[in-house]
Amino acid sequence: MAKGEIIGAIKLYSDEMHLTPVEITGKIMKRFCLEREAAVKYIAEVLGLQPA
């Protein structure tokens, strides 16, 4: 799993598909076999959000 792929997927889901961070979390957890905590950290980093 490459960090760049995860970042690209998050940007695609957000910018092109207009998904919410919660929706993106579920998608990247499933696609990249991530734990929720890791997924939330990636999303916060890419979208500039505060982790929940």
SEFI-482032 format. One record per residue (C-alpha): x, y, z; residue number from 0. Coordinates in steps of 0.05 Angstrom, whole numbers. Layout:
% residues N
r east->X; north->Y; up->Z; num->NUM
...
% end
This chain:
% residues 52
r east->0; north->0; up->0; num->0
r east->29; north->67; up->-21; num->1
r east->14; north->130; up->18; num->2
r east->7; north->166; up->-49; num->3
r east->-49; north->120; up->-71; num->4
r east->-88; north->134; up->-6; num->5
r east->-78; north->209; up->-13; num->6
r east->-100; north->207; up->-86; num->7
r east->-162; north->167; up->-68; num->8
r east->-181; north->216; up->-14; num->9
r east->-173; north->275; up->-61; num->10
r east->-214; north->240; up->-114; num->11
r east->-270; north->222; up->-66; num->12
r east->-272; north->293; up->-38; num->13
r east->-260; north->336; up->-100; num->14
r east->-293; north->296; up->-155; num->15
r east->-345; north->254; up->-119; num->16
r east->-362; north->306; up->-65; num->17
r east->-363; north->254; up->-10; num->18
r east->-362; north->273; up->64; num->19
r east->-303; north->255; up->108; num->20
r east->-346; north->202; up->141; num->21
r east->-362; north->170; up->74; num->22
r east->-289; north->174; up->53; num->23
r east->-267; north->140; up->118; num->24
r east->-309; north->78; up->103; num->25
r east->-285; north->74; up->32; num->26
r east->-211; north->80; up->46; num->27
r east->-216; north->32; up->105; num->28
r east->-245; north->-21; up->60; num->29
r east->-202; north->-6; up->-2; num->30
r east->-135; north->-2; up->35; num->31
r east->-150; north->-48; up->95; num->32
r east->-139; north->9; up->144; num->33
r east->-161; north->14; up->216; num->34
r east->-208; north->72; up->230; num->35
r east->-155; north->112; up->268; num->36
r east->-106; north->109; up->209; num->37
r east->-161; north->127; up->159; num->38
r east->-182; north->188; up->200; num->39
r east->-109; north->211; up->205; num->40
r east->-100; north->207; up->130; num->41
r east->-164; north->245; up->117; num->42
r east->-146; north->299; up->167; num->43
r east->-78; north->307; up->135; num->44
r east->-104; north->310; up->64; num->45
r east->-166; north->353; up->76; num->46
r east->-136; north->396; up->131; num->47
r east->-186; north->374; up->183; num->48
r east->-179; north->362; up->257; num->49
r east->-181; north->288; up->274; num->50
r east->-242; north->268; up->313; num->51
% end
